[in-house]
């Protein structure tokens, strides 16, 4: 445990803020998705972002690098926090964190059939590039237009 604290205090201020925001947002978003569903949670987060939004004026390559770095902090928060988020929960939290920075991503959904069970997956893309998953996720999961999801949908 002491090793974890040493690692945390070695992070930059920006990294600490991103990790702490993710640690707080993951359980809140997870509960919100179960209670209110994706559209209402995204609407709520978008209203909050309008007040805090910064303008990201760097090149697209810098935005992708920033998005992927934040995706790593969201994954770390998911591993270390009190809640183990699924792919949808991680993607919603990451989308929120990136929107605050002025980086607009697109949420993508896909599915595949595995052992007779239909599996769903969610990920984010920035200008067509995957930021929080492997680059071939669109080949592993067949992407589809964004559906209306029930809070009971199962995501990998």
C-alpha positions in Angstrom: 0.0 0.0 0.0 2.9 2.4 0.8 4.3 1.7 -2.7 1.0 2.9 -4.2 1.1 6.2 -2.2 4.7 6.8 -3.3 3.7 6.3 -6.9 0.7 8.6 -6.5 2.8 11.4 -5.0 5.4 11.0 -7.8 2.7 11.9 -10.3 2.4 15.4 -11.8 -0.5 17.6 -10.6 -2.3 17.1 -13.9 -2.0 13.3 -13.6 -3.2 13.4 -9.9 -6.2 15.5 -10.8 -7.2 13.2 -13.7 -6.8 10.0 -11.5 -8.8 11.5 -8.6 -11.6 12.7 -11.0 -11.8 9.2 -12.4 -11.8 7.6 -9.0 -14.8 9.8 -8.0 -16.6 9.7 -11.4 -16.5 5.9 -11.9 -18.9 4.9 -9.1 -21.2 7.9 -9.7 -21.4 7.2 -13.4 -21.9 3.5 -12.8 -24.8 4.0 -10.4 -26.2 6.7 -12.7 -26.2 4.4 -15.7 -28.1 1.7 -13.8 -30.6 4.1 -12.4 -31.2 6.6 -15.2 -29.6 5.1 -18.3 -27.0 6.3 -20.8 -28.8 9.3 -22.3 -29.7 11.0 -19.1 -26.3 10.4 -17.6 -24.6 11.8 -20.7 -27.0 14.8 -20.7 -26.2 15.5 -17.1 -22.4 15.3 -17.7 -22.6 17.5 -20.8 -24.4 20.2 -18.8 -21.6 20.0 -16.2 -18.9 20.2 -18.9 -20.3 23.4 -20.4 -19.3 25.2 -17.2 -15.8 23.7 -16.9 -14.9 23.2 -20.6 -11.5 24.3 -21.7 -10.4 24.7 -25.3 -8.0 22.2 -26.6 -6.1 24.0 -29.4 -3.3 21.6 -30.0 -2.8 19.4 -33.0 -5.0 16.2 -33.4 -2.0 14.0 -32.6 -1.6 15.9 -29.3 -5.3 15.4 -28.5 -5.0 11.6 -29.3 -1.9 11.4 -27.1 -3.7 13.3 -24.3 -6.9 11.1 -24.7 -4.9 7.9 -24.5 -3.0 9.1 -21.4 -6.3 9.9 -19.7 -7.6 6.5 -20.8 -4.7 4.9 -18.8 -5.6 6.9 -15.7 -9.3 5.8 -16.0 -8.1 2.2 -16.3 -5.9 2.7 -13.3 -8.8 4.2 -11.3 -10.9 1.2 -12.3 -8.3 -1.2 -11.0 -7.5 0.6 -7.8 -10.8 2.2 -6.9 -13.8 0.8 -5.0 -15.8 0.1 -8.2 -14.7 -2.2 -11.1 -16.2 -0.5 -14.1 -17.2 -2.2 -17.3 -16.3 -0.8 -20.8 -19.3 1.5 -21.0 -18.7 3.0 -17.6 -15.0 3.6 -18.4 -15.9 5.1 -21.7 -18.5 7.5 -20.3 -16.1 8.7 -17.6 -13.3 9.1 -20.1 -15.6 11.0 -22.4 -16.5 13.4 -19.6 -12.8 14.0 -18.6 -11.9 14.6 -22.2 -14.8 17.0 -22.8 -13.7 19.0 -19.9 -10.4 19.5 -21.7 -12.1 20.3 -25.0 -11.4 17.0 -26.7 -14.6 15.7 -28.2 -14.7 12.0 -28.8 -17.4 9.7 -30.3 -18.7 6.8 -28.3 -18.8 3.6 -30.4 -20.7 0.4 -29.7 -20.2 -3.1 -31.1 -21.1 -6.6 -30.6 -19.9 -10.2 -31.3 -21.3 -13.6 -30.7 -19.1 -15.8 -28.4 -20.2 -19.3 -27.4 -23.8 -18.5 -28.5 -23.8 -15.4 -26.2 -24.1 -11.9 -27.7 -21.4 -9.7 -26.2 -21.5 -5.9 -26.3 -18.6 -3.5 -26.1 -18.2 0.3 -25.9 -15.1 2.4 -26.7 -14.2 6.0 -27.7 -12.8 7.3 -30.9 -11.2 10.7 -31.7 -11.3 11.6 -35.4 -11.7 7.9 -36.3 -8.8 6.7 -34.0 -9.5 4.4 -31.0 -8.3 6.1 -27.8 -9.3 3.7 -25.0 -9.0 0.2 -26.5 -6.9 -1.7 -29.0 -6.8 -0.3 -32.5 -8.5 -3.4 -33.9 -11.6 -3.3 -31.6 -13.8 -2.5 -34.6 -12.8 -5.8 -36.1 -13.3 -7.8 -33.0 -16.6 -6.2 -32.3 -18.9 -5.4 -35.2 -19.6 -1.7 -34.8 -23.1 -0.5 -35.1 -25.0 2.8 -35.0 -25.6 4.0 -31.5 -28.7 2.2 -30.1 -31.0 3.0 -27.2 -29.5 0.9 -24.4 -31.2 -0.4 -21.3 -29.3 -0.2 -18.0 -29.4 -4.0 -18.0 -27.3 -4.4 -21.2 -24.2 -6.4 -20.5 -20.8 -5.0 -21.6 -17.5 -6.7 -21.5 
